[in-house]
Amino acid sequence: MRTGKIIEIHCQCGFLLFRYFKAGKGRLIKCLIPRLSEDFVGLKGAATASKPRCPSCDKELGIIQMVHGEPALKLNQGTIRGIRI
């Protein structure tokens, strides 16, 4: 795997959603489910086309879709705190 770092993804309300291995630079648009190191929402094992929500404030985080043959969470940019590497 490429070089990168593990970052924490927080909801706008401040709840820690998951820790993710981010490879490359730029904004976080989608999160590949196999790259999650810790999951506090329950994304691992979630069905495709499901829309997970924040356990604290009940905002919709995005939608789970297949991207390059792997399940990924395509994020709603307004529900997470801005992260850019």
C-alpha positions as CSV (number, residue, x, y, z in Angstrom):
1,M,0.0,0.0,0.0
2,R,1.1,3.5,-0.6
3,T,2.4,5.8,2.1
4,G,-0.2,7.8,4.0
5,K,-1.5,8.4,7.5
6,I,-4.3,7.5,9.7
7,I,-6.7,10.4,10.3
8,E,-9.7,10.8,12.6
9,I,-13.0,11.6,11.0
10,H,-15.4,13.6,13.2
11,C,-19.0,14.6,12.6
12,Q,-20.0,18.3,12.8
13,C,-21.3,17.7,16.3
14,G,-17.9,16.4,17.4
15,F,-18.6,12.7,17.6
16,L,-15.6,10.5,16.4
17,L,-17.0,8.4,13.5
18,F,-14.0,6.4,12.4
19,R,-10.2,6.3,11.9
20,Y,-9.2,6.0,8.2
21,F,-6.0,5.4,6.4
22,K,-5.7,8.3,4.0
23,A,-3.3,7.8,1.0
24,G,-2.4,10.8,-1.1
25,K,-3.2,14.5,-0.9
26,G,-6.3,16.5,-1.1
27,R,-9.9,16.5,0.3
28,L,-11.6,13.4,1.6
29,I,-14.4,12.6,-0.9
30,K,-14.9,8.8,-0.3
31,C,-13.7,6.4,2.3
32,L,-13.0,2.8,1.1
33,I,-14.4,0.5,3.8
34,P,-11.3,-1.9,3.8
35,R,-9.1,1.0,4.8
36,L,-11.0,1.8,8.0
37,S,-8.8,1.0,11.0
38,E,-11.5,1.7,13.7
39,D,-15.2,2.0,13.0
40,F,-17.5,3.5,15.6
41,V,-20.6,3.8,13.3
42,G,-20.9,0.3,11.9
43,L,-19.8,0.8,8.3
44,K,-18.1,-2.6,8.1
45,G,-20.7,-5.1,6.9
46,A,-23.2,-2.4,5.9
47,A,-25.3,-3.1,2.8
48,T,-24.6,-1.3,-0.5
49,A,-26.9,1.7,-1.0
50,S,-27.4,2.1,2.7
51,K,-27.2,5.6,4.2
52,P,-25.4,5.5,7.6
53,R,-26.1,8.1,10.2
54,C,-24.2,9.7,13.0
55,P,-25.1,8.0,16.3
56,S,-25.0,11.3,18.2
57,C,-26.9,13.8,16.0
58,D,-28.6,11.5,13.5
59,K,-27.2,13.4,10.4
60,E,-26.8,11.3,7.2
61,L,-23.1,10.7,6.5
62,G,-23.3,9.7,2.9
63,I,-24.1,6.6,0.8
64,I,-22.3,3.3,0.5
65,Q,-21.5,2.4,-3.1
66,M,-19.1,0.1,-5.0
67,V,-16.0,2.1,-6.2
68,H,-13.4,0.1,-8.2
69,G,-14.9,-3.2,-7.0
70,E,-14.7,-2.2,-3.3
71,P,-17.4,-0.8,-1.0
72,A,-16.9,2.8,-0.2
73,L,-18.7,5.6,1.7
74,K,-19.2,8.6,-0.5
75,L,-19.4,11.4,2.0
76,N,-21.8,14.3,2.3
77,Q,-19.4,17.1,2.7
78,G,-21.6,19.1,5.1
79,T,-21.8,16.4,7.8
80,I,-18.1,15.9,8.5
81,R,-15.5,18.4,9.7
82,G,-13.3,19.6,6.9
83,I,-10.2,17.4,6.4
84,R,-7.5,18.2,3.9
85,I,-4.0,16.7,3.7
